[in-house]
């Protein structure tokens, strides 16, 4: 399934299976399936997007070499990482002074995508976390997300650790690279990785030619340098 509801908050609200447009929109607007509106304030924040991106070598093996088990391994790793996030970082606020209180539940949807915006093979999963959580007394309110923000790199490290474990179960050997536990799969050469990162090279070259240095500017180049034959919708 390319989209699925997850989290114990979703379970409590009876949200499961594939994510429908209407129910997703309602939840992001803070409207529960019962019709109750939560934290209906002006300029309300809809939610948070945590993106889990597989190492390039794993994407190449999944999509180019065709080992689809890797996609299941990645889903399992993301789910385990999100279970940890839910248990340890989900908070609401309590009392007149708004003391943060741990809730242990989130309402979120997982969306699996298979290419980068540059159309290279790049498996990544968006965990779209609604701005909702249920307090211990059963009352729903806005999520107090400070811990989500401040533990960004911890979440990344935990995801990579789970994914590394899942890849090793499949018999792959991994090599640690860089910070936050990022890794690549042993035996996938740099030449192969570079070959499937050509769009990035093309974009950087075109951007340099046009004198564009910002990431936002490069997004425009991404769209304009796409092969017109590739009418791809993610």
N, C-alpha and C positions, 0 to 999 in steps of 0.2 A: 504494500500500500504506500502511495506517495505522500499521504497525509494521514495523521492519526492523533486522536486526543490522548493525553497521558497526564499522570499526576493524580494524587489522591483527592485533590480538590475537584478535578474533573469527574472522578468517580462519584463523589458526594453529590454532584449536580446531575448525575445520570448521563454525562457526556462520554461516549465511547465510539470506537470505530473511526471511519473516515470523517474528515472535517467538512461539513457543509458550509457554504458561503453565508447563509443567513444566521446560523447559530454562532459562527465564528465572529461575524460582525457584531452581533448582540453582546457576546461575551467581552469583546474589546471595548464596547460602549458601556460595560458595567451593568448590563441587563441580564439577570439570571434567568434560567429556563422557566422559573415560576412567574416571571414578569417583574419581580422586585428589582428596583434600581439601587445600585451600590455607589456611594461616594459620587453623587451626581453634581459635581462642582464645575464651574467654568474652567475652560482650558484643561480639562481632565486628561491625564496621561492614559493612553490606551493600553500600553504594556511595554515589554522589553524583549529584544531579540538576542538570544545567545546563539552564535553560529559555531558549529563544530566542523572543522575542515580536515579531511583525511590527508595524510602525507601524499605528495605527488606520486611516489612510487606505488603506493597502494591503489590510487586511482587508475594508474596505467595498467596495473595487473588486473584490476576489476573490469575495466571497460575495454582495454585494448587486447590484453591476453585472455580476457573472458572468464576470469575466476570470480563468479558472482557470489561465492561464499563470503567474500570480503565485505560485500555490502551488508550482509546479515551480521557479520562480526562488528561492523561499524555501528549499525543500529543498536546492537547489544551494548556496545561501549558507551554510546550516547545515553541510552536509557539508564545504565548504571551510574554514569556521571550525574545525570539529572536527579536520580533517586537520592544521591548524596547531597546535591544542592537543596532539594526539597526538605530533607531531614535536618540539615545544618544551617541553612541560610534564610529560609522563609520566615518572615516576621510581619506582625501587624503592630498597631499601637493601642495602648490601653490607658484608661483613666484620663482625667482632666489634663494631666501634664504630658500625655502622649508617650508614656514609657514604652520602648520597643519590647515586644513579647514574642517568643518563638512560637510559631503555629504548626510547622511541620507539614504544611500542605500548599500546593500550587495548582493553578489551573493553566495548563499549557497544551499547545498543539505542536507536533513535529512535522516538518515538511522536508522531504528529501529532494535535493537537486543534484543533477549530474554533470553540470558544466560550470566553469567560472563565467563571469560576465564577458570574458574574452573568448568564450567558447572552447577553451581547452578542456580535456577531460578532468574534472575536479569534483569528486563527491563531497558534498557538504550537507549538513542537516541544520535547519533553522529550528530552534526551540523558541516558539513565540509564547512568552509568558504573559498572561493577562494580569492586569493591575488589580488582582483580587486575591484574598486569602480569608480563611475561616478562623476566627479566634477560638480559643479553648471554650468560651461560653456559647459557641455555635453561631455567633453573629458574623456576617460577611462584611468585610471592609477593604479599603485600598491596601495594597501590599506596601510594606515599608522596605524599600529595596536597597538601602545603604550597603548591606552586606553583599548583595549581588554585585554591585559596582566594585566594592573594595577587594573582592576576592576573585576578580577576573582571571588573573594569572594562575591562581590556585585551581580554579575550575578547569582551565586548559591543561594543567599538569595532571589532574585526576583523569580527565578524558583520555589523554595520551597513554597514561599508565594502563587503563582498562583496555584500550585498543591494542596496545603492545601485547598484553596478555592474550587477547583474542587472536591476534595474528600468529603468535607462537603456538597456540593450540592448533592452528591450521597447518603448522609445520614450517612457517617462514621464520627466518632469522632476521633480527632487526639490528640496526646500528643507531645509537643515540646521536642526535645532532642538535646543536643549539640549546636554547633554554626552554624551560617549562616542559621538559621531557619529550620534545619533538624528536622524531626518528624517521629514518627511511628504511626500506627493506633491503637487506644485503643482496648484492648481485644485480641490482638494477642500476645500470651504468649512468654516469652523468650525461653521456651523449643521448641516451634514450630519454632521460628527464628533460633535457634541453629541447629535444625534438618535439615534445608535447607541450612545450612552453613557448612555442614560436609566436603565438598571437601576442604575447606580452612583449617580445622583442620587437615585433612589427609596430606595436603601439608606441613603445618608447622611442623608436627611430623616427616615426612620423611626428610624435610630439616634439622631439628635439628639433626637427626640421621646421616646425611651426613656432618654436620658441615657447612651448607650453611646459610649465614645471609643476603645476599643482595636480594632485590626484583627481580633483573634480574636473579639471580641464581635460585630463587624460580619459575620463569616462566618456566625454564627448567624442574624443578621437576613436575610442572603442567602437561606438555606434557607427561612426562615419567610415571606418576602415573595414567593417565587416563585409565579407563576400556577399553581394546582393542575392546570390543563389541560396544562401543559408537563411531562410526565413524561419528562425528558431524562436519559439516561445518557451520559456522555462515553465 
